[in-house]
Amino acid sequence: MSRSSLSSTTNWGARLFRFRRVMLIRIEAGEQGLTTAVTSNLSRGGLAAIGDNQLEPGDRLSVRFGDQLKVAATVVWHVGRRFGVKFDRELNLFEYFGAQLQVRKWH
């Protein structure tokens, strides 16, 4: 098997076990108003999301997860409908979402 075939097979197998938590979030962006988006990636330091908005890198906003958690953040990139934000403080994902997150143990 060639090196590229082996690499493709390995990457395809790894993707079978990938889990991404998709959540509906509300974005509060001051004068730009309130909008909704869907997360495509969430980490302790920020998130990537998909939604219609006019946000630009450097814009300040608040991300609201449900009714409980509101986090201040800054837009770091925006391409088409996709954008990324960096939270002002790291989140403890287990504390906020522990009962809702699926955890997969690797062997």
ZATOR-877554 format. One record per atom (N, C-alpha, C): residue number from 1; residue in three letters; atom name; y, x, z. Coordinates in steps of 0.02 Angstrom, whole numbers, plus 50000, padded with zeros to 5 digits. Last residue first. Example, Ala and Ser with C-alpha at 12.3 -4.5 7.8 and 13.67 -1.06 7.14 Angstrom:
# ZATOR-877554
+-----+------+------+-------+-------+-------+
: seq : type : atom :    yy :    xx :    zz :
+-----+------+------+-------+-------+-------+
:   2 :  ser :    N : 49888 : 50642 : 50354 :
:   2 :  ser :   CA : 49947 : 50684 : 50357 :
:   2 :  ser :    C : 50002 : 50645 : 50394 :
:   1 :  ala :    N : 49716 : 50660 : 50390 :
:   1 :  ala :   CA : 49775 : 50615 : 50390 :
:   1 :  ala :    C : 49835 : 50660 : 50390 :
+-----+------+------+-------+-------+-------+
***
This chain:
# ZATOR-877554
+-----+------+------+-------+-------+-------+
: seq : type : atom :    yy :    xx :    zz :
+-----+------+------+-------+-------+-------+
: 107 :  his :    N : 50197 : 49555 : 51171 :
: 107 :  his :   CA : 50139 : 49594 : 51196 :
: 107 :  his :    C : 50135 : 49659 : 51161 :
: 106 :  trp :    N : 50339 : 49468 : 51225 :
: 106 :  trp :   CA : 50309 : 49510 : 51173 :
: 106 :  trp :    C : 50253 : 49550 : 51205 :
: 105 :  lys :    N : 50376 : 49305 : 51268 :
: 105 :  lys :   CA : 50354 : 49369 : 51293 :
: 105 :  lys :    C : 50318 : 49407 : 51238 :
: 104 :  arg :    N : 50513 : 49205 : 51243 :
: 104 :  arg :   CA : 50450 : 49225 : 51214 :
: 104 :  arg :    C : 50434 : 49296 : 51239 :
: 103 :  val :    N : 50596 : 49067 : 51305 :
: 103 :  val :   CA : 50586 : 49138 : 51313 :
: 103 :  val :    C : 50517 : 49155 : 51287 :
: 102 :  gln :    N : 50718 : 48951 : 51262 :
: 102 :  gln :   CA : 50647 : 48968 : 51257 :
: 102 :  gln :    C : 50641 : 49043 : 51262 :
: 101 :  leu :    N : 50840 : 48877 : 51367 :
: 101 :  leu :   CA : 50820 : 48930 : 51321 :
: 101 :  leu :    C : 50745 : 48940 : 51321 :
: 100 :  gln :    N : 50867 : 48784 : 51466 :
: 100 :  gln :   CA : 50868 : 48761 : 51397 :
: 100 :  gln :    C : 50842 : 48813 : 51347 :
:  99 :  ala :    N : 50872 : 48843 : 51587 :
:  99 :  ala :   CA : 50824 : 48789 : 51580 :
:  99 :  ala :    C : 50818 : 48766 : 51508 :
:  98 :  gly :    N : 50978 : 48940 : 51561 :
:  98 :  gly :   CA : 50909 : 48957 : 51578 :
:  98 :  gly :    C : 50858 : 48903 : 51566 :
:  97 :  phe :    N : 51112 : 48939 : 51534 :
:  97 :  phe :   CA : 51068 : 48904 : 51488 :
:  97 :  phe :    C : 50995 : 48912 : 51505 :
:  96 :  tyr :    N : 51180 : 49004 : 51640 :
:  96 :  tyr :   CA : 51210 : 48946 : 51607 :
:  96 :  tyr :    C : 51160 : 48905 : 51567 :
:  95 :  glu :    N : 51090 : 49104 : 51684 :
:  95 :  glu :   CA : 51124 : 49061 : 51732 :
:  95 :  glu :    C : 51149 : 48997 : 51699 :
:  94 :  phe :    N : 51054 : 49166 : 51564 :
:  94 :  phe :   CA : 51003 : 49132 : 51603 :
:  94 :  phe :    C : 51035 : 49084 : 51653 :
:  93 :  leu :    N : 51175 : 49223 : 51522 :
:  93 :  leu :   CA : 51143 : 49170 : 51483 :
:  93 :  leu :    C : 51091 : 49132 : 51522 :
:  92 :  asn :    N : 51313 : 49261 : 51586 :
:  92 :  asn :   CA : 51246 : 49267 : 51611 :
:  92 :  asn :    C : 51208 : 49209 : 51578 :
:  91 :  leu :    N : 51433 : 49331 : 51474 :
:  91 :  leu :   CA : 51400 : 49274 : 51504 :
:  91 :  leu :    C : 51333 : 49293 : 51532 :
:  90 :  glu :    N : 51573 : 49440 : 51490 :
:  90 :  glu :   CA : 51503 : 49429 : 51472 :
:  90 :  glu :    C : 51475 : 49369 : 51509 :
:  89 :  arg :    N : 51735 : 49381 : 51443 :
:  89 :  arg :   CA : 51690 : 49409 : 51494 :
:  89 :  arg :    C : 51618 : 49395 : 51471 :
:  88 :  asp :    N : 51790 : 49340 : 51325 :
:  88 :  asp :   CA : 51831 : 49381 : 51369 :
:  88 :  asp :    C : 51789 : 49414 : 51424 :
:  87 :  phe :    N : 51681 : 49350 : 51182 :
:  87 :  phe :   CA : 51701 : 49319 : 51244 :
:  87 :  phe :    C : 51744 : 49367 : 51285 :
:  86 :  lys :    N : 51716 : 49353 : 51014 :
:  86 :  lys :   CA : 51698 : 49395 : 51071 :
:  86 :  lys :    C : 51725 : 49361 : 51133 :
:  85 :  val :    N : 51653 : 49267 : 50870 :
:  85 :  val :   CA : 51700 : 49274 : 50925 :
:  85 :  val :    C : 51671 : 49320 : 50979 :
:  84 :  gly :    N : 51645 : 49240 : 50694 :
:  84 :  gly :   CA : 51618 : 49270 : 50755 :
:  84 :  gly :    C : 51672 : 49277 : 50807 :
:  83 :  phe :    N : 51602 : 49122 : 50565 :
:  83 :  phe :   CA : 51649 : 49162 : 50603 :
:  83 :  phe :    C : 51616 : 49188 : 50666 :
:  82 :  arg :    N : 51586 : 49040 : 50406 :
:  82 :  arg :   CA : 51556 : 49077 : 50462 :
:  82 :  arg :    C : 51609 : 49118 : 50498 :
:  81 :  arg :    N : 51640 : 48988 : 50294 :
:  81 :  arg :   CA : 51632 : 48942 : 50350 :
:  81 :  arg :    C : 51605 : 48977 : 50412 :
:  80 :  gly :    N : 51719 : 49135 : 50245 :
:  80 :  gly :   CA : 51699 : 49068 : 50224 :
:  80 :  gly :    C : 51698 : 49020 : 50283 :
:  79 :  val :    N : 51724 : 49234 : 50381 :
:  79 :  val :   CA : 51707 : 49237 : 50310 :
:  79 :  val :    C : 51682 : 49169 : 50288 :
:  78 :  his :    N : 51795 : 49317 : 50510 :
:  78 :  his :   CA : 51791 : 49251 : 50481 :
:  78 :  his :    C : 51780 : 49260 : 50405 :
:  77 :  trp :    N : 51796 : 49402 : 50671 :
:  77 :  trp :   CA : 51787 : 49401 : 50599 :
:  77 :  trp :    C : 51780 : 49328 : 50576 :
:  76 :  val :    N : 51841 : 49379 : 50800 :
:  76 :  val :   CA : 51837 : 49448 : 50777 :
:  76 :  val :    C : 51824 : 49453 : 50702 :
:  75 :  val :    N : 51933 : 49277 : 50907 :
:  75 :  val :   CA : 51899 : 49281 : 50843 :
:  75 :  val :    C : 51900 : 49353 : 50820 :
:  74 :  thr :    N : 51903 : 49277 : 51081 :
:  74 :  thr :   CA : 51946 : 49299 : 51026 :
:  74 :  thr :    C : 51905 : 49301 : 50962 :
:  73 :  ala :    N : 51892 : 49162 : 51223 :
:  73 :  ala :   CA : 51866 : 49210 : 51175 :
:  73 :  ala :    C : 51920 : 49227 : 51123 :
:  72 :  ala :    N : 51839 : 49077 : 51372 :
:  72 :  ala :   CA : 51894 : 49104 : 51331 :
:  72 :  ala :    C : 51866 : 49159 : 51285 :
:  71 :  val :    N : 51728 : 48943 : 51391 :
:  71 :  val :   CA : 51736 : 49016 : 51392 :
:  71 :  val :    C : 51793 : 49036 : 51346 :
:  70 :  lys :    N : 51659 : 48819 : 51488 :
:  70 :  lys :   CA : 51714 : 48833 : 51442 :
:  70 :  lys :    C : 51730 : 48907 : 51448 :
:  69 :  leu :    N : 51524 : 48715 : 51530 :
:  69 :  leu :   CA : 51548 : 48784 : 51522 :
:  69 :  leu :    C : 51602 : 48789 : 51469 :
:  68 :  gln :    N : 51496 : 48573 : 51537 :
:  68 :  gln :   CA : 51497 : 48616 : 51596 :
:  68 :  gln :    C : 51535 : 48682 : 51586 :
:  67 :  asp :    N : 51475 : 48495 : 51428 :
:  67 :  asp :   CA : 51530 : 48475 : 51473 :
:  67 :  asp :    C : 51541 : 48524 : 51529 :
:  66 :  gly :    N : 51439 : 48604 : 51290 :
:  66 :  gly :   CA : 51428 : 48542 : 51327 :
:  66 :  gly :    C : 51488 : 48524 : 51370 :
:  65 :  phe :    N : 51535 : 48737 : 51286 :
:  65 :  phe :   CA : 51464 : 48722 : 51280 :
:  65 :  phe :    C : 51450 : 48660 : 51322 :
:  64 :  arg :    N : 51680 : 48782 : 51207 :
:  64 :  arg :   CA : 51652 : 48737 : 51257 :
:  64 :  arg :    C : 51580 : 48721 : 51239 :
:  63 :  val :    N : 51786 : 48915 : 51192 :
:  63 :  val :   CA : 51724 : 48888 : 51168 :
:  63 :  val :    C : 51696 : 48844 : 51224 :
:  62 :  ser :    N : 51955 : 48938 : 51152 :
:  62 :  ser :   CA : 51905 : 48924 : 51205 :
:  62 :  ser :    C : 51845 : 48893 : 51171 :
:  61 :  leu :    N : 52050 : 49071 : 51076 :
:  61 :  leu :   CA : 52021 : 49005 : 51079 :
:  61 :  leu :    C : 51977 : 48998 : 51141 :
:  60 :  arg :    N : 52159 : 49170 : 50976 :
:  60 :  arg :   CA : 52130 : 49155 : 51041 :
:  60 :  arg :    C : 52105 : 49083 : 51041 :
:  59 :  asp :    N : 52144 : 49273 : 50832 :
:  59 :  asp :   CA : 52161 : 49208 : 50861 :
:  59 :  asp :    C : 52124 : 49199 : 50927 :
:  58 :  gly :    N : 52086 : 49388 : 50782 :
:  58 :  gly :   CA : 52141 : 49396 : 50830 :
:  58 :  gly :    C : 52161 : 49330 : 50863 :
:  57 :  pro :    N : 52049 : 49324 : 50622 :
:  57 :  pro :   CA : 52036 : 49375 : 50673 :
:  57 :  pro :    C : 52098 : 49385 : 50716 :
:  56 :  glu :    N : 52081 : 49146 : 50614 :
:  56 :  glu :   CA : 52089 : 49214 : 50587 :
:  56 :  glu :    C : 52071 : 49264 : 50642 :
:  55 :  leu :    N : 52032 : 48979 : 50575 :
:  55 :  leu :   CA : 52039 : 49034 : 50622 :
:  55 :  leu :    C : 52043 : 49101 : 50585 :
:  54 :  gln :    N : 52021 : 48855 : 50518 :
:  54 :  gln :   CA : 52069 : 48901 : 50489 :
:  54 :  gln :    C : 52080 : 48962 : 50533 :
:  53 :  asn :    N : 51859 : 48780 : 50491 :
:  53 :  asn :   CA : 51918 : 48794 : 50530 :
:  53 :  asn :    C : 51962 : 48844 : 50493 :
:  52 :  asp :    N : 51699 : 48718 : 50495 :
:  52 :  asp :   CA : 51761 : 48717 : 50457 :
:  52 :  asp :    C : 51820 : 48728 : 50503 :
:  51 :  gly :    N : 51563 : 48828 : 50542 :
:  51 :  gly :   CA : 51604 : 48768 : 50548 :
:  51 :  gly :    C : 51667 : 48773 : 50507 :
:  50 :  ile :    N : 51452 : 48925 : 50630 :
:  50 :  ile :   CA : 51466 : 48898 : 50564 :
:  50 :  ile :    C : 51505 : 48833 : 50574 :
:  49 :  ala :    N : 51455 : 49079 : 50726 :
:  49 :  ala :   CA : 51450 : 49007 : 50717 :
:  49 :  ala :    C : 51467 : 48988 : 50646 :
:  48 :  ala :    N : 51408 : 49199 : 50846 :
:  48 :  ala :   CA : 51424 : 49185 : 50776 :
:  48 :  ala :    C : 51412 : 49111 : 50767 :
:  47 :  leu :    N : 51473 : 49259 : 51003 :
:  47 :  leu :   CA : 51430 : 49217 : 50961 :
:  47 :  leu :    C : 51454 : 49218 : 50890 :
:  46 :  gly :    N : 51464 : 49369 : 51147 :
:  46 :  gly :   CA : 51498 : 49329 : 51097 :
:  46 :  gly :    C : 51449 : 49286 : 51058 :
:  45 :  gly :    N : 51394 : 49435 : 51248 :
:  45 :  gly :   CA : 51462 : 49456 : 51233 :
:  45 :  gly :    C : 51499 : 49413 : 51182 :
:  44 :  arg :    N : 51267 : 49382 : 51258 :
:  44 :  arg :   CA : 51309 : 49384 : 51318 :
:  44 :  arg :    C : 51382 : 49397 : 51302 :
:  43 :  ser :    N : 51248 : 49283 : 51107 :
:  43 :  ser :   CA : 51231 : 49339 : 51151 :
:  43 :  ser :    C : 51277 : 49336 : 51212 :
:  42 :  leu :    N : 51190 : 49188 : 50972 :
:  42 :  leu :   CA : 51224 : 49188 : 51037 :
:  42 :  leu :    C : 51201 : 49247 : 51078 :
:  41 :  asn :    N : 51204 : 49123 : 50813 :
:  41 :  asn :   CA : 51183 : 49179 : 50852 :
:  41 :  asn :    C : 51224 : 49179 : 50917 :
:  40 :  ser :    N : 51250 : 49009 : 50763 :
:  40 :  ser :   CA : 51196 : 49039 : 50725 :
:  40 :  ser :    C : 51168 : 49099 : 50762 :
:  39 :  thr :    N : 51314 : 48855 : 50825 :
:  39 :  thr :   CA : 51301 : 48926 : 50835 :
:  39 :  thr :    C : 51245 : 48948 : 50789 :
:  38 :  val :    N : 51424 : 48749 : 50742 :
:  38 :  val :   CA : 51355 : 48759 : 50762 :
:  38 :  val :    C : 51343 : 48834 : 50769 :
:  37 :  ala :    N : 51575 : 48663 : 50791 :
:  37 :  ala :   CA : 51538 : 48712 : 50752 :
:  37 :  ala :    C : 51466 : 48715 : 50778 :
:  36 :  thr :    N : 51726 : 48565 : 50793 :
:  36 :  thr :   CA : 51657 : 48579 : 50814 :
:  36 :  thr :    C : 51626 : 48629 : 50767 :
:  35 :  thr :    N : 51895 : 48575 : 50857 :
:  35 :  thr :   CA : 51846 : 48570 : 50803 :
:  35 :  thr :    C : 51776 : 48583 : 50831 :
:  34 :  leu :    N : 52061 : 48543 : 50901 :
:  34 :  leu :   CA : 51992 : 48543 : 50922 :
:  34 :  leu :    C : 51946 : 48535 : 50861 :
:  33 :  gly :    N : 52207 : 48643 : 50857 :
:  33 :  gly :   CA : 52171 : 48585 : 50880 :
:  33 :  gly :    C : 52099 : 48598 : 50899 :
:  32 :  gln :    N : 52299 : 48735 : 50828 :
:  32 :  gln :   CA : 52252 : 48718 : 50774 :
:  32 :  gln :    C : 52206 : 48661 : 50793 :
:  31 :  glu :    N : 52363 : 48758 : 50947 :
:  31 :  glu :   CA : 52397 : 48717 : 50897 :
:  31 :  glu :    C : 52352 : 48696 : 50840 :
:  30 :  gly :    N : 52213 : 48792 : 51027 :
:  30 :  gly :   CA : 52284 : 48781 : 51036 :
:  30 :  gly :    C : 52313 : 48734 : 50984 :
:  29 :  ala :    N : 52073 : 48776 : 50995 :
:  29 :  ala :   CA : 52113 : 48831 : 50969 :
:  29 :  ala :    C : 52188 : 48816 : 50971 :
:  28 :  glu :    N : 51917 : 48748 : 51049 :
:  28 :  glu :   CA : 51985 : 48728 : 51064 :
:  28 :  glu :    C : 52031 : 48786 : 51047 :
:  27 :  ile :    N : 51767 : 48700 : 50986 :
:  27 :  ile :   CA : 51815 : 48755 : 50984 :
:  27 :  ile :    C : 51884 : 48725 : 50996 :
:  26 :  arg :    N : 51609 : 48656 : 51045 :
:  26 :  arg :   CA : 51677 : 48633 : 51029 :
:  26 :  arg :    C : 51724 : 48693 : 51035 :
:  25 :  ile :    N : 51444 : 48668 : 50974 :
:  25 :  ile :   CA : 51497 : 48690 : 51020 :
:  25 :  ile :    C : 51562 : 48659 : 50998 :
:  24 :  leu :    N : 51273 : 48643 : 50965 :
:  24 :  leu :   CA : 51338 : 48617 : 50945 :
:  24 :  leu :    C : 51389 : 48638 : 50997 :
:  23 :  met :    N : 51157 : 48774 : 50939 :
:  23 :  met :   CA : 51192 : 48729 : 50984 :
:  23 :  met :    C : 51256 : 48704 : 50952 :
:  22 :  val :    N : 51007 : 48852 : 50915 :
:  22 :  val :   CA : 51062 : 48819 : 50880 :
:  22 :  val :    C : 51092 : 48768 : 50927 :
:  21 :  arg :    N : 50933 : 49001 : 50945 :
:  21 :  arg :   CA : 50954 : 48939 : 50978 :
:  21 :  arg :    C : 51013 : 48911 : 50941 :
:  20 :  arg :    N : 50806 : 49072 : 50855 :
:  20 :  arg :   CA : 50879 : 49068 : 50864 :
:  20 :  arg :    C : 50895 : 49000 : 50893 :
:  19 :  phe :    N : 50673 : 49178 : 50854 :
:  19 :  phe :   CA : 50696 : 49112 : 50878 :
:  19 :  phe :    C : 50771 : 49117 : 50886 :
:  18 :  arg :    N : 50545 : 49256 : 50764 :
:  18 :  arg :   CA : 50616 : 49253 : 50780 :
:  18 :  arg :    C : 50634 : 49182 : 50801 :
:  17 :  phe :    N : 50417 : 49267 : 50720 :
:  17 :  phe :   CA : 50427 : 49260 : 50792 :
:  17 :  phe :    C : 50500 : 49257 : 50812 :
:  16 :  leu :    N : 50426 : 49287 : 50585 :
:  16 :  leu :   CA : 50387 : 49230 : 50609 :
:  16 :  leu :    C : 50401 : 49216 : 50682 :
:  15 :  arg :    N : 50489 : 49408 : 50569 :
:  15 :  arg :   CA : 50529 : 49348 : 50564 :
:  15 :  arg :    C : 50492 : 49286 : 50587 :
:  14 :  ala :    N : 50384 : 49498 : 50572 :
:  14 :  ala :   CA : 50430 : 49496 : 50630 :
:  14 :  ala :    C : 50471 : 49432 : 50628 :
:  13 :  gly :    N : 50327 : 49476 : 50446 :
:  13 :  gly :   CA : 50290 : 49460 : 50506 :
:  13 :  gly :    C : 50335 : 49454 : 50567 :
:  12 :  trp :    N : 50429 : 49527 : 50364 :
:  12 :  trp :   CA : 50410 : 49457 : 50358 :
:  12 :  trp :    C : 50373 : 49435 : 50421 :
:  11 :  asn :    N : 50428 : 49663 : 50402 :
:  11 :  asn :   CA : 50488 : 49622 : 50414 :
:  11 :  asn :    C : 50471 : 49548 : 50411 :
:  10 :  thr :    N : 50298 : 49700 : 50358 :
:  10 :  thr :   CA : 50317 : 49705 : 50429 :
:  10 :  thr :    C : 50377 : 49661 : 50445 :
:   9 :  thr :    N : 50309 : 49678 : 50221 :
:   9 :  thr :   CA : 50259 : 49642 : 50259 :
:   9 :  thr :    C : 50277 : 49642 : 50333 :
:   8 :  ser :    N : 50409 : 49770 : 50187 :
:   8 :  ser :   CA : 50420 : 49699 : 50176 :
:   8 :  ser :    C : 50372 : 49657 : 50217 :
:   7 :  ser :    N : 50344 : 49891 : 50221 :
:   7 :  ser :   CA : 50406 : 49872 : 50255 :
:   7 :  ser :    C : 50419 : 49797 : 50247 :
:   6 :  leu :    N : 50239 : 49889 : 50130 :
:   6 :  leu :   CA : 50225 : 49890 : 50201 :
:   6 :  leu :    C : 50286 : 49867 : 50240 :
:   5 :  ser :    N : 50310 : 49896 : 50011 :
:   5 :  ser :   CA : 50268 : 49838 : 50025 :
:   5 :  ser :    C : 50253 : 49832 : 50098 :
:   4 :  ser :    N : 50371 : 50021 : 50024 :
:   4 :  ser :   CA : 50414 : 49962 : 50021 :
:   4 :  ser :    C : 50373 : 49898 : 50034 :
:   3 :  arg :    N : 50257 : 50107 : 50025 :
:   3 :  arg :   CA : 50302 : 50105 : 50083 :
:   3 :  arg :    C : 50345 : 50042 : 50083 :
:   2 :  ser :    N : 50109 : 50028 : 49957 :
:   2 :  ser :   CA : 50170 : 50069 : 49953 :
:   2 :  ser :    C : 50213 : 50060 : 50015 :
:   1 :  met :    N : 49941 : 50043 : 50000 :
:   1 :  met :   CA : 50000 : 50000 : 50000 :
:   1 :  met :    C : 50062 : 50045 : 50000 :
+-----+------+------+-------+-------+-------+
***
